[in-house]
Each structure stands twice: as structure tokens, then as C-alpha cells.
Amino acid sequence: MVERLLCVFPGQGSQFVGMGQDLYTAAAEVRALYEEANEALGYDLRRLCFEGPEETLRLTQHTQPAILVHSVAAWTLLAKRGVQPLLLAGHSLGEYTALVAAGSLAFADAVRVVQQRGKFMQEAVPPGKGSMAAMIGMSRQDVEALCTECANGGVLSPANYNAPDQIVIAGESARVQAAVQAASARRLGRAVLLKVSAPFHCAMLHPAAERLAAVLAQISYGGFDIPVISNVTATAHPSPQEVQALLVAQVTAPVRWEESMQYAVAQGCEAMLEVGPGKVLASLMRRIARQIRILSLETMLAA
């Protein structure tokens, strides 16, 4: 048994046709989850995940429930094997998965909400009007100063504080492009425009936050079997009563991932397990706190 474990759940950065099929084939519990998700969504998510078409799966309103279901499936099998983390955390979308794993959010409710979340985010900003860029090898102070300078009265701000050497910015496309060009001209580091469907975690998504608030208000939130770190505060959710407000705020607020991982370390976590598709969060942890032991999901599930 791994002690003092942090389990983290990925966001929207990882998706591909076929994800989760091995878990589906291997376990009846996973097949039941996909059936429940299909009923909640009103379409065959299982078929879309395993057969595509990929362009449909990559639409954020489909990607978000697909990743959540896959991550919950992996978590269900880990819990069956007796895995008991000290803390849970999720990056953006992954926070919903963490809340399901903690027992605060019902699985079917989470599936429906993240589908709506994806739809609202996509519809909040017309195509081409917003974008995101990764600022690599730049200090937090430099990135924040660039955002202030290049916003020029518009929208441009840090969206993800991912690691000491990686901050993602989001906002109006012209403002993001200006920041990328300024960073390059000043040789501050490497700036890379990202292929995203919307400028996540910035003020341009206020319309999505307002629509999501109405959906989240209809849901009941339970207590936490395991504490969950909030993206907004980088500390544990204080109570079930505050989950709704923090999830609404998360839409436009930056993901404070580096601080969240530092909080987990301060709480005594010694190992981390990324539960879901991809290994992006494991890579980030190696740059945040190298002393944390990174565990393999494949190895844990095979045990």
C-alpha cells in the first residue's frame, strides 16, 4: 500500500480514439459506468470514445465527458484495489473527476455538467476571437507584466500556472499574439501558440460561467471522503456548500496548479499518481517538486 499519496486527474489536454477501451474490456464496473454515462448524456459515448470519428470526439462538449468517464473508470479500479490517497486534485476539467472520486459529486451529475460546461465554453467566444499560448522558461513576473502591457485595454491574462517554467496565457487573439511576439523579441523564453477550441480560464468566458452557474445550482453536493484541492484557491475545498461557487469561479480564474502541488507537498504527500489518459501532470510535478515519487497508473492497475 502506498502511503501519503496524491491522486491527480487530467484536464482536456489528452484525448484520442480508443482511450479507456482496455479498462472497458477488462472490468464489469467500467462497462456499467459507460452505460450510466450514455443514459445521462443521451448518446453513445462508449462508441464515440472507442470508434470515433476523432473530429467529433475532439469537440470539447464530447471530450470533457469522455476524459471524465475514462478517469473515473481508472479510479474505480484503483479504489477496488485499496488505493487510499491523502489528497485529490484535478487540472481544470479534472477537478470534477476529483470531486466524483471524493464522493462530493454524483457521477451522472458530473457527466451531464461537463458536457454542458464544454458546450458553454465553446459558445462563449466566436471561433478565432480568442486563443492561448504557453510561455516556457519565463518567470511569473515577466509573464504577468507582458499580459498587463499587451492587454492594452482588452482581455489577456495568465490562464494556467502549470509549473515554475510554464505558464499558459489566454485572451483575445490579437493580444495573445502581441505577447508571443514581445516575448520572442525580448528573448524572455519560448512562446508557443496552442491549438485550442476556446480561450479557457480568462474573462472572455464570463458568459459560460453565468450559464454554468445555473446548471450547478440544480445539483446536490455531498461531503468529502478525501479532501480535494480547488484550482481557484490552491487549497482544499472548505465545505460542500462552497463547491458550486468555486466551480463557477474556475471557468474564468487561472488554474493555480503549481501552488496546488506545493500545497499537497506541504500536507505531507510523498508520491503522486496521475489517474486518466496521458502523463502531462506527472511531467509538471517533476518540475515543481522533484522529490515526489511518480507512480505509474498501468503498474498500479496491473498489481
Phi, psi and omega in degrees: 000130178277125180263156176054054185261139170252123173256131181237149185239129186286160176264215192276000186290343184239120172201147178196153178294132180102351183296134178088354185294326179295321178292320180299316182293327189275336191220133178295326179299323179289319177300322178295323177297316180295323177296318178296321179294318178301317180294320181293324185271331182085014173211170186273088179295323180303312182295319180297317180295320188268335185240346182081199012287149185298322181296330176285318180297328183281352172294130190301330179290342175261323181299317185298310176294329180297314180291320179300314182296317178299316181293319178295323178300313179297319179298318180302319180288325177295316180298323178298330179273003175090014178290126183229093182287159173281323182216158174235149174207154176217144182272112179058248176311322183300339178295327176296318178298317179300320179292326174294313180299328181280348181088005181277331184235129179292142184304310183297321177298316181297318180299314180294318183295315184289333172297314178295320179303312179298318179296315182295319179297316181296321185278348184289331185230124178301147180306134177089347184277335181230155179206178180221156177214144175268126178257109190250132179077019179247149178285157176302319181297319180294318181294315180296322178294319177299317180298316179298316182292313187275347177298318175049044180088353179259202183255120174198124184200161173297135180251322179224116170270084192280319184199169181303331182247016179214113175233132178261136177249157181215154177159200179296138188306317181296324180289319178297315179299320179297319180293320178298315180294320180294318179297319179293315182297325182268000179055045180280337184162203180251130179243127186233120174293138183258147175273098181229158182273347180198159177276086186292151173059048172213174187295341178296343182263016176305318178300324178293320179297319180295318180291321180293325180302321180294323179289315182294334180292343183268003187251148175264142181240129181263180178289174184256118172291330178222138179297145180240130179279131179277136174299327187283318186259342185060027172223173182293143173307128185286328183194160177301330183293340183258358181299313183304310182297321181290325177290326175292313180298328182300332184299321184251347182272154177291148174281114183269066188289314179303314179294325178297318179290324176295323176298316180298319178296317180296333179278357175106006178294136183243343181219154181229141177231123178271121188251099182144186182288140175089173181224031182295316184289328175296319178297318179295320181297325178297336180265347180264312184213091186295340182285346181285129180283129180264123180261156181262128178298317181300317180293318181296320181287334180278345184294000000 
